[in-house]
């Protein structure tokens, strides 16, 4: 009886969760399709590397001076490998040398290296000797085929989920529904049979005796009778009380009512989340203090003297969440 009831409940849960499973499968399929499309684009351009890993390296090392589709301190980098090959006849080896040691490459007298150097007001590009060829390949793959935004993949998954279930044949939901109905009828039948047998036994004077449950000692009484458990519990309570008492006594109270007015609307999601900027780069006081502090403006300008354009996604976030137009601040 209990086994049948358990199976009935299990199958019922399966029916209600089937739609969610189908949606997850659709989202996975769309994500795999998008990833395959990116790989196909990269292969078509004869570029090796992982654009997802390349985006992270680009944001950490290149985004301060370069954008994909516009000039900043340095040139735009969209399809840089293909353009370099088509326009200058230079291959990937040239890029390896330039990225790892641009000052030395310029000093060696390379014609195109000096042309770029002079075109951008002789602004020295930072050398990246720690980047491997694989890291550079990943960055080049990103500049050739930037990964699609997660929001696009999510929208595609929703669309795929909404159009699912239109295939031919009997659907899984119908089969599971029929099984649930069968097991439900089985449970009802077993319940009726059980009641009928009880009535027959009572009519014939048969007394069905249930096994008397053995009386058990209450948990609190068993605990109190176990001296070892009592001793361990007392020791743990004393240690815990001492820990929290020490923490309470060590409070200095400087953060009571502390709510500074933020001079600008700052997004940790963009800086620490997407661009992976180390927290202590801005909050340097956290290295020696229990308080993170507010970074000074010159810390912001280390990057924002070159990065000044606000993306559409950030503008939308500012207007929707804070009611602020970042371009007017």
N, C-alpha and C positions, 0 to 999 in steps of 0.2 A: 504493500500500500504506500509506504513512505517513499520507496524507490520510484514508483510510477509518478507520484506527485512531484518528486524532484525532477524527473525527466520532463514532465509537463511544464514546470516553471522554467527549466533551462531552454526548452524549445521556444517558449513564449518570448523570453528575452532575446533569443536569436532572431526572431521575426522582427522585433522592434528595432534591433541594432543593425539589420541588414542594410537599410538605406545609408547609414553612416559608413558601413564597410565599403559599399559601392562608391560613396563619395571619396573615401580615402584612396581607393584603388584608382579612381579617375584622376585625383590630384597627383598621385605617384606617376601615372601614365603621362600626364601633361608635363610634369617636371622632367621625366626621362626624355620626352619628345623635345623639350626646349634645350636640354643638355646636348642631345644628339644634333640638334640644329646648329648649336654653337660650334660643336666639334666639326661639323661638316663645313661651316663657313671658314673655320681656321684652316682645315685641310685644303679647301679650295684655294686659299691664298698661299699655300705652301709654307705655312707657319706652324711650328711645333710649340706646344706649351699648354698650360692650363689657365684659361682666362680668369677663372674665379680666384685662384691663388695670385695671379698677376694683378688683379684689382687691389688686393690687400697690400702688395708690395708697392704698387703705384701710389696708393693713398699715403703710405708711410714715408716714402722717399722722394716722390716726384711731384705730387700735387701742389706743393708750395710754389713751384716755379712753372709748372706745365699744366695745360688743359688738353683735352682731346681735340676740340674743334675750334680753338681760338688761341692766338698768341698771348703769352703773358711775359714773364721775365725771360722765358725760353720759347722755342717754337711749339706750335700745335703738334700733337703726337698721334693723331688718328691715322692709322695705316702707314706708320712711319717706315716700316721695313719695306713695304711694297713701293712707296713713293721714292725711297732712297735708291732702290734697285732700278726703277723705271727712269728716274730723272738724272741720277748720278752714276749709275752702273756699279754701285757699291753694295756689298753683301753683308751678311750678318756679322762676319768677323770684324768689319769696320765698327759696327755698333758695340761689339764687345770691348774693343780698345777704347772707344770714346766714353762709354759709360764707366768703365773701371778706372780710367785715368785720363780724363780730358785735358788737364793742364800739361801733362807729359806728352800727350798726343799732339797738342797745339805746338809745343816747343820742338817736336820732331820735324815740323815743317809740312805736315799734311795739308794739302791745298784746301780741301773742303772743310776740314776742322777749323782752319783759320778763317775761312769765309763765314762760317756760322758764328765764330767768336766775334768777328768785326761787325756782322750784321746786327747782333744783339748788344751793341755798345760795349763790347769786350767784358761782358758780365761773366765771370768765371763760374763754370758749372762745377758743383761739388763732385769729387771723385768717390766712387763706390767700389773700392777694391774687395769688399767682403761679399759682394753679390756674385753668385756663381753664374755660369753660362745658363744653367737651368732656370735660375731666377729671372735672368734677362729674357729668356725665351717665354716665360710666363707673362712678363710685362708686355712683350711684343704681341703675344696672343690676345691679351686684354685690349691693347690699342687697335687690334685688327677686328676683334669681335667682342665688344663689351657684353658681359652677361646680362640677360634680361632682368628687369626689376621683379622682385618677388610678387608685387601687386598684380603684374600682368599674368604671372603663372597662376595666382590664386583666382583671378577672374576667369581664366581659361578652365580651371578646374571646376568652378561653379557652373560654367556653361556646359562642360562635359557631363557633370553630375545631373544637370537638369534635363539633358537630352538622352540620358542613359535609360536602359530598360526597354528600349523599343525594338530589340532584336526578335527574331522569329523563335518559335518553340515555346515550351512551358518554362516560365520563369522560376527561379529559385524560391521567390516569395510564395508562389502558389503551392509549390511542393511542401515547403515548411508549414504553410498554413494548413494543408491537408493533414500533415503529421500531427500538428498540434490538436486539430479537431479529433483525430483518432485516439490519441492518448488522453484527451479530455474525456471522451466517452468511456474509455477504459477505466479511468479513475472513478467516474460516476457509477459504473457497473460494479466495481469492487466495493465501493461504499454501500451500495444497495444490497449486495450479497452478504456483506458483513452484518448489516442490520437484520437481514432475514434470518441468518444463522443464529443470531442472538435471540430473536423472538422464538424460533423453533426450540432452542435449548431451554428457554424460560417456560414454554408450554409443556415440555416434558419433565420439568422439575430438575433440570441439570443446572447446577450452580457453577459458574465459571469463576474460579478464584484467581485473583491476580497475585503475583509474588509481592509480598510486602517489602517495600523499600527499606533497606537497612538504614537505620538511623546513623547519621553522620554528625561528628562533632562540628560545631560552628567554626568558621575560619578564624575568627578573632580569638576563640578559646584555644584552638590548636596553636596559634601563633604565640599566645601568652605562655603556653606550657613549654615552648621550645626556647630554652635559655640562649642558645647560640644565635638564633634569629633576632631575639630581643637585643642582645649585645651588639650585633652588627648594625641593627637599625639605629640604636642610640648613637653609636660612633658616627654613622653617616649623617644623622641629624645634627650632631655637634659640629662636624666638619662643614656641612652645608651652611649652618647658621653662622659659623665663624667667617666663612667666605663672603656671604652677603653682608654681614656686619662690617667687615673690613672695607668692602666696596662702598658701603653707605658712608662710612666715616671718612673715606678718602675723597669724597666729592668736594670740589672747591667752589661749585656754584656759579661759575662765570658764565654759564650758558643759560641761566634762568631768564626767560623772557627775551632771549636773543633772537631777533628777527630782522636782519638787515634789509634795507631796500635795495633791490637789484638795479643797478644803473642801466643794464641792457637785458633783453630777454635772451638768455643763453640756453642752448640745447646740448645737454650731455649726450643725447642719442647720436647726434651727428659727430661730435668731437671724439668722445671716448668710445662710442659704440661702433659707428661705421668706419671712422678713420683710425681707430685703435691708438689714439694718442695716450701716452702714459699719464695717469692721473697726477703723479707728482711732478710732471713737467710744468703744469700750471700751478698746482697747490704745493709749492716747494716747501712751505713751512711744515707740512705734514711729516717731513723727514725727521724733524727734531722736536715736534710738538704734538700734543694730543688734539690740536685744532688744525683744520686744513687751511683756514685763511682764505682771503679773496685775492686772486692774482692781480698784479698791477697791469696797467694798460700796455706797457712796453712788452710784456710777455705775449699778449694777444697779437701785437703788431709784428712780432718775429715772423709770423706766418701771414697775417692779414695785410701786410704791406704789398703782398703779391696776390693774395686771394681776396677779391673784393666783390665778386659776383655771387648773388644769392640764387640758389636753384629754385625751380618752380615748386618742388616738393616742400622745401623749407619755407617758402613764402606762404604756401597753403597751410602748413602746420601753424605758422605764426598767426595767421588771420583767424583760423578756426579755434585754436586752443587759447590764444592770448589776446586776440583782437588787435594785433599789432602788424603794421606793414614794415618789415625789416628794411626795405629800401629807403624809407623816410627817416629812419633813426640815425 
